[in-house]
Amino acid sequence: MYFTDRGLEELEEQRGDERVNLTWLADRMRAFVDTNPEFEDAVDRLATFLARDEGDEADSEEEEVSEAVES
């Protein structure tokens, strides 16, 4: 188990039966970044990951490779 899994396990145990919408999640993530600005990049990357479909992720990786080759 990774150290970070403890927080995920706590989230699942405490709120695993709740239903939330993405607006609530985005608001909570903004509040976290407001109090912990050093994590802004990580939270932004997580939000981007959650926002994209698996198909979108493959397309994004192909675009990054294409851009790297062109540079």
Secondary structure, 3 states (H helix, E strand, C coil): CCCCHHHHHHHHHHHCCCCCCHHHHHHHHHHHHHHCHHHHHHHHHHHHHHHCCHHHHHHHHHHHHHHHHHC
